[in-house]
Amino acid sequence: MFNHQTLFETTQFYVQRQNLAANPRIAALRERHDMMNSIINELNQSNKNDLKRHLLLTSDKITNIFTQIQADKENVNSINLPVQADTKDNKNGSNFKRKSDESLGLPSSINQNFNFQQPLIQNNNLRQAVFKPGADMQDLVDQNMILEQLCLNQEHFLNELYEEAENIANSNLIWKKEIIQMNHHIENINKTISSLESNFVSEVKAIKNQVMNLHITSDQLQEEMDIESENNQNLMEQNKQYSQELNQLLEIKKQLEKEIEETEMHQKSLKEQNNQFSDFLATSEIKQQELFKRIELTVAEKKDLNDELQSIKGNIRVYCRIRPLLPSEINIDKCSNIIQVTSSNNVALQVPQQHLKSENNQKDYRFSFEQIFDENSSQQTVFAEMSQLIQSLIDGFNVCIFAYGQTGSGKTYTIEGGQSEESKGLMQRSMEMIFQQIKYLQQFGWTYKLFVSFQEVYMEQHRDLITNFKVSEKQDQLVFVEINSIEEFYPLMKRARENRKTGSTMCNDHSSRSHSIFQLKLYGSNTKDGKTCNGTLNLVDLAGSERVTQSKAEGVLLEETKFINRSLTALGDVINSLAQKDKHTPFRNSKLTYLLQPYLSGEGSKTLMFLNLSPSSSSYHQTLCSLRFGDKVSNIKLKKK
Ligand SMILES: Nc1ncnc2c1ncn2[C@@H]1O[C@H](COP(=O)(O)OP(=O)(O)OP(=O)(O)O)[C@@H](O)[C@H]1O
């Protein structure tokens, strides 16, 4: 039996379901499904080049749509349908069974917002209207027919709805499948996109690197181009300069060509002059040879004349030299000058007032010497007078020059002199003259070898002043140094002076108490005629000639003074003996005479004694002694062999 209430409720239910079918959300779902299809078609249609762009755009769209679909689907599922079997009002247990929500693809949960009370109330009202008590039978039959017809219509309509619902469920399943396929497809597309993206990124990276490299290469090329352009500019400038120089050179060339022409002309005239000159030279050479012969003869004559002159003057000569009063003698000791040079050969020693009695009131002592140099005589003047002896040395004589006098009378000043050009002494001036003469004589075939030694005799001890070593009896320890120029001589002189000074400080200023001997051995040979010519120069700075009694010396000083006096006396004796032509000359009486023996004896020897005098009144006795010694020596003549 058909239950009207149940039919009504069922009808109500399917009306609601139809309403659901017409739900705007489901319609929207459909629309989006269509849109997705169109997008997929669109994607399939898009060409490969635009694929990436489309994919990027559509992937976002798809993602949005998909999320919306998911949301909509959830919303759809969340819409609850009334379950007839479970309602309270299904009292009659209707056999109408609605299809399960799952089979329709709809969720089984109940939508709490849907109001079921309103239709139920309406049904009750309808039921009351239909089954109204007291209504007549015909009305009921009519009503029943209407209701049966209504029921049939409703059933038919419900079947349609049911089919419609099944279709929706089927299509829903198809959508699900499509969505799954689409998801796969989207995944594949995403994969393709990501691979394309990674390729794109790597390609972009590669392209970026290439672009970077291109930038670098471009920068380098730019730099090179800049350098090249600079070089180019420089080259242009150089080119300009070269072209200017070339023009100048061309002008110079023109001038030179002119000059060459002129020079060639000049050369021709010079050749002619040359021929004339060569003729003239030939005759001049003959004349020159004649002149050389004459000069040689003149030199030989000069040598003989010099020898003769020295002989006339005497082989032993005495030059007297008086030094000026020293500032200390004038200012401190208040001494006066007691020597008067009366002429170039005569000197007078005044007896000081305090000594007049002891000298028997003799006012002065007068002496004559070959040459007297007063206090104003320069080193140059003194040397000029004795330079003839140096010439004799070069001519092959032995020359001995002594400086004799008391301490501080000017012996060292005369022999060695000072450091300045003006004050340099006999030693330096002699050496300079010798080297000048050697150079001059080279043109006549003379060559010379020079050897020098510096030595000292102190208290009969012989010492080498170059090595600063003691020399034994054998003399072979004495060093002779060969010198080839005046420059080689100076350091040796300096060294000897220093060694003498060192000795002086070690031995209580023994420099004034020792005899200093400079020796030069000169060996000459003539390459033209084979002649030889050997001579020796001795410059002797004698020790101070103080007398023991007058010096009031004591101790070591007394000993030194005794040695000095002994050696000076021995020198005087030797000179005297030589003058007396004695058979035996006592050379061995002192180290000094023993050393000088070879150069004092014989006709090839020339001796000069400088008698150095102090003009001070305080040195009266010493000066008188020196003058007497000098007088004695100046009267000696060396014997001839
Ligand atoms: N002709 C001169 N002109 C100027 N000064 C001189 C002259 N002679 C000597 N003198 C000075 O007198 C001082 C003593 O001279 P020097 O040392 O030569 O004496 P010396 O006789 O060698 O003494 P010593 O025996 O003690 O060595 C020095 O200061 C020197 O410069």
Ligand as a Chemical Component Dictionary entry (heavy atoms), coordinates in Angstrom:
data_LIG
# 
_chem_comp.id                   LIG 
_chem_comp.type                 NON-POLYMER 
_chem_comp.pdbx_formal_charge   0 
_chem_comp.three_letter_code    LIG 
# 
loop_
_chem_comp_atom.comp_id 
_chem_comp_atom.atom_id 
_chem_comp_atom.alt_atom_id 
_chem_comp_atom.type_symbol 
_chem_comp_atom.charge 
_chem_comp_atom.model_Cartn_x 
_chem_comp_atom.model_Cartn_y 
_chem_comp_atom.model_Cartn_z 
_chem_comp_atom.pdbx_ordinal 
LIG N1  N1  N 0 164.724 78.721 9.395  1  
LIG C1  C1  C 0 163.630 78.583 10.197 2  
LIG N2  N2  N 0 162.586 79.387 10.019 3  
LIG C2  C2  C 0 161.501 79.298 10.843 4  
LIG N3  N3  N 0 161.397 78.433 11.873 5  
LIG C3  C3  C 0 162.429 77.601 12.106 6  
LIG C4  C4  C 0 163.582 77.638 11.294 7  
LIG N4  N4  N 0 164.459 76.716 11.766 8  
LIG C5  C5  C 0 163.854 76.130 12.820 9  
LIG N5  N5  N 0 162.630 76.638 13.020 10 
LIG C6  C6  C 0 161.675 76.278 14.103 11 
LIG O1  O1  O 0 162.424 76.100 15.273 12 
LIG C7  C7  C 0 161.945 74.966 16.006 13 
LIG C8  C8  C 0 163.075 73.941 16.214 14 
LIG O2  O2  O 0 163.483 73.469 14.956 15 
LIG P1  P1  P 0 163.930 71.968 14.726 16 
LIG O3  O3  O 0 163.022 71.031 15.362 17 
LIG O4  O4  O 0 164.161 71.826 13.275 18 
LIG O5  O5  O 0 165.234 71.903 15.521 19 
LIG P2  P2  P 0 166.210 70.684 15.640 20 
LIG O6  O6  O 0 167.590 71.241 15.597 21 
LIG O7  O7  O 0 165.900 69.674 14.633 22 
LIG O8  O8  O 0 165.881 70.164 17.069 23 
LIG P3  P3  P 0 166.140 68.692 17.632 24 
LIG O9  O9  O 0 167.613 68.491 17.620 25 
LIG O10 O10 O 0 165.595 68.791 19.008 26 
LIG O11 O11 O 0 165.442 67.805 16.729 27 
LIG C9  C9  C 0 160.837 74.389 15.212 28 
LIG O12 O12 O 0 159.636 74.873 15.710 29 
LIG C10 C10 C 0 161.073 74.946 13.843 30 
LIG O13 O13 O 0 159.868 75.077 13.136 31 
# 
loop_
_chem_comp_bond.comp_id 
_chem_comp_bond.atom_id_1 
_chem_comp_bond.atom_id_2 
_chem_comp_bond.value_order 
_chem_comp_bond.pdbx_ordinal 
LIG N1  C1  SING 1  
LIG C1  N2  SING 2  
LIG C1  C4  DOUB 3  
LIG N2  C2  DOUB 4  
LIG C2  N3  SING 5  
LIG N3  C3  DOUB 6  
LIG C3  C4  SING 7  
LIG C3  N5  SING 8  
LIG C4  N4  SING 9  
LIG N4  C5  DOUB 10 
LIG C5  N5  SING 11 
LIG N5  C6  SING 12 
LIG C6  O1  SING 13 
LIG C6  C10 SING 14 
LIG O1  C7  SING 15 
LIG C7  C8  SING 16 
LIG C7  C9  SING 17 
LIG C8  O2  SING 18 
LIG O2  P1  SING 19 
LIG P1  O3  DOUB 20 
LIG P1  O4  SING 21 
LIG P1  O5  SING 22 
LIG O5  P2  SING 23 
LIG P2  O6  DOUB 24 
LIG P2  O7  SING 25 
LIG P2  O8  SING 26 
LIG O8  P3  SING 27 
LIG P3  O9  DOUB 28 
LIG P3  O10 SING 29 
LIG P3  O11 SING 30 
LIG C9  O12 SING 31 
LIG C9  C10 SING 32 
LIG C10 O13 SING 33 
# 
